Amino acid sequence: MRRSFLHACFALTFVGPTVALAQTPGLPGLMPGTGADDQRFIVSLRVNGKVIDDAVLAVRRGGEFYVPRPALMAARMSAPPGIKAFPLNGVEYVALGAIPGVIARFDPGAQELVVNAGSGAVAAQSLDVSPDSVSGTRAPPAGGFFNYDVIAQTGDDPSYVAGLVEGGMAIGQGTLVTTGLFRAVGGGQGFTRLDTSYVQDMPDELMRIRLGDGVARGGDWGRPFRFGGIQIGTNFDIQPGFVPFAVPSFAGQAELPSTVDVYLDNVLRYRGEVDQGPFQLNQLPVIRGSGEARVIFTDPLGRQQSTALPFYVSPQILREGLSDFSYEAGFRRRNYQLESMGYDDWVLSGTHRYGLTNEITVEGHSEIMGRRQVAGFSVATTLLGIGELQGEAAGGRVKGDATWLGGVGYSYTARSWNVGLRQRWQDADFNNTDEVFVFGNGLTSELVASAGLALDDYGSGLLSFAKQRYRGRDNVSILTASWTLPVGQSAFASLYGLNTRQGDFNDTSVGLTVTFLFGGTNNATLDVLRRGADTAITAQARHSGNAVDGLDLGAITALDTINRYGADALKRTKHGDIGLALDRFDNRDNARLSLRGGVAAADGKMFMTRRVDDAFGVVSVPGFPGVPITQDNRPAGVTDEDGDLFIPQMISNYPSKIGVDTSGLPITADIEALEQQIIPANRSAAVVSFNARYSGARRVVIQRADQQPISPGAKILRVADSREFRTAYDGEAYLEPIAAGKETAFIVETAQGRCQVVLPKPGPDNSRLTLTCGDAP
């Protein structure tokens, strides 16, 4: 979405190839050229008020100035092909007078070649306000992990033990992860495999390859489904900061170098500098919906000019020329969580979205599985600037019969309100996949409408309505409404309602929820729900401790047709969490014990830790225990006796700044770097190593054989290279070894003669040494 606006100051437009050059003879610094009429001289090249290079070799030939093409490129000036030029020392020299839109003059006092270039001669300066890429070193996949989440119950109800386990290991350039569910109830027990997949990211291509179990994309009109096989698709999360949807870009021209401020809905989002000439601001950090951008220019004289421009942004609209796709091939999976190997029909599926322009995105989607073969497309656009319009159509065959689908939609999102409307019509067998429990079987049409409103201190609300028509059974309509209102500074109330109709069935529920915030992480909630002639009241309170080593406490009371009372506690530790819950339901008492945590391995070590839900890291400062480590400028812990620290939580494909606090290093230690920006791979370990060593430089006291200190000012020579040191009062001296980890000999010259001391190998002990000067060789 590009808008043009007037430049900050009055722009000067230059037309024609005319070049005004000073013809003053005897220019300072002239050197004779090889040609009869050539003159060479060193100048400072200034283009549109900015010094490009303060030492450029220029040539004057036939009354025209020639400058090297690389200097023009540095000034973003373009010279058309076939322009008047000649080679010199392997570089092409271009005639300034042959470039359209250029006026140049020579300033002999400043020894400057001053060039004024119009917009046609200078490429626009491009400023990426929110750059796509984030700096950092990508860590190769490494290590492995095992997670467990186990619950055991005993009491009046049947006792059971159940748990979810997950294991992962880095293999090659990817990570293999598998999950499973086990149950032991009464005398029976069993284990069900859930998902097993090998994932490899390709950051440069913004792609992810998955082998094994996965979920196929459904596109705009299809439905996601589980399968086992191969999936190849885009993954924009691989590059942090990448914005796949079209955002506003603003172009203009400044007569003078200026400061530019960009306000989005009166919030400053960017401040930067623009050179004289054309420019373009890209990737403005806007959020979804409509808004207004205000661009303010301030020139060196303090003059300002402001331009306001409206915009509309939708995450569903891709940038022009950008693709977003997913292709799957394999076998359809059924009875998930019930069977470990429930695969049957082979499937081929594909979804491909493409940004035709910054306002129009098209999508194609197809599914081939068993007796179902369908394909279709959809189009979404913000071209009219009045919101997002969307249309879709699909067709194919199900069980040998023709089937079809069509639909239209509209949505608009403003800062304080939003509306949406979608209507879809389809053949009743379109979603038929021979599964018993599939949402949408027999559906012939669906209407969904919604509206939202936010009034700051007066709260916010949402109203939605959905109606579905079916073949062979009653239609369904659902109406929901809610309003949330702040109450004072520490509470808010939510009033909500739900009405569901299907044939003769008509059910209405109305509820009120009040949440109280007591500061920190303490809160309480009271919920009253009225459904028909029944009223349910639920009250609960919760205290949440520190996320690393805190204690969580909770209690709940629910008064309904069947009453429930319960309390729970969860203790968090760096090695995992342990919880206990007591529950009374329908006069039956039960107790539950839960254990949750993980084991991680990386860089040859194993760590008992909390559950590893994403990437993790191992920071190593070999040989230096007790060193404080920071993660994104926050304390992460201290290194253990081996100099290692395990970091359980990092974000895959997102940069994390790992630092070393030098307060924990001995004074004799040298370290090459104090910070590293690392980007962990998907669900694997990032091994961050800091190269630290004991330098061996020591503060020592040198004494004679009679234990008297060497006199001040005595010369000390390092034997290996004759480097000179001196003693201070009381025989103190500061000595450096010839190399790290080396024992080093020194000769001490005193009035009484020469003697020798030996500085031992460096170690963790940084206390002051006393060296006795012995006989010199």
Sequence and secondary structure as in RCSB ss.txt:
>XXXX:A:sequence
MRRSFLHACFALTFVGPTVALAQTPGLPGLMPGTGADDQRFIVSLRVNGKVIDDAVLAVRRGGEFYVPRPALMAA
RMSAPPGIKAFPLNGVEYVALGAIPGVIARFDPGAQELVVNAGSGAVAAQSLDVSPDSVSGTRAPPAGGFFNYDV
IAQTGDDPSYVAGLVEGGMAIGQGTLVTTGLFRAVGGGQGFTRLDTSYVQDMPDELMRIRLGDGVARGGDWGRPF
RFGGIQIGTNFDIQPGFVPFAVPSFAGQAELPSTVDVYLDNVLRYRGEVDQGPFQLNQLPVIRGSGEARVIFTDP
LGRQQSTALPFYVSPQILREGLSDFSYEAGFRRRNYQLESMGYDDWVLSGTHRYGLTNEITVEGHSEIMGRRQVA
GFSVATTLLGIGELQGEAAGGRVKGDATWLGGVGYSYTARSWNVGLRQRWQDADFNNTDEVFVFGNGLTSELVAS
AGLALDDYGSGLLSFAKQRYRGRDNVSILTASWTLPVGQSAFASLYGLNTRQGDFNDTSVGLTVTFLFGGTNNAT
LDVLRRGADTAITAQARHSGNAVDGLDLGAITALDTINRYGADALKRTKHGDIGLALDRFDNRDNARLSLRGGVA
AADGKMFMTRRVDDAFGVVSVPGFPGVPITQDNRPAGVTDEDGDLFIPQMISNYPSKIGVDTSGLPITADIEALE
QQIIPANRSAAVVSFNARYSGARRVVIQRADQQPISPGAKILRVADSREFRTAYDGEAYLEPIAAGKETAFIVET
AQGRCQVVLPKPGPDNSRLTLTCGDAP
>XXXX:A:secstr
 EEE   SS      SS       SS TT EE SSSS EEEEEEEEETTEEEEEEEEEEEETTEEEEEHHHHHHT
TB   TT SEEEETTEEEEEGGGSTTEEEEEETTTTEEEEEE TTTB  EEEESS S    EE     EEEEEEE
EEEEESS  EEEEEEEEEEEETTEEEEEEEEEEEETTEEEEEEEEEEEEEEEGGGTEEEEEEEEEE  TTTS  E
EEEEEEEEE GGGSTT   B   EEEEEESS EEEEEEETTEEEEEEEE SEEEEEE     SEEEEEEEEEE T
T  EEEEEEEEEE TTSB TT EEEEEEEEEEE STTT SS EEEEEEEEEEEEESSSSEEEEEEEEEETTEEEE
EEEEEE TTSSSEEEEEEEEEEETTEEEEEEEEEEEEE SSEEEEEEEEEE TTTT  S SS TTTTEEEEEEEE
EEEE GGG EEEEEEEEEEESSS  EEEEEEEEEEEETTTEEEEEEEEEEEETTEEEEEEEEEEEEE STTEEEE
EEEEEETTEEEEEEEEEE   TTT EEEEEEEEESSS EEEEEEEEEETTEEEEEEEEEETTEEEEEEEEEEEEE
EETTEEEEES   SEEEEEE TT TT EEEETTEEEEE  TTSEEEEEEE TTS EEEEE GGGS TTEEES SE
EEEE  TTSEEEEE  EEE   EEEEEE TTS B  TT EEEETTT  EEE  GGGEEEE  SSTT  EEEEEEE
TTEEEEEEE    S  S EEEE EE  
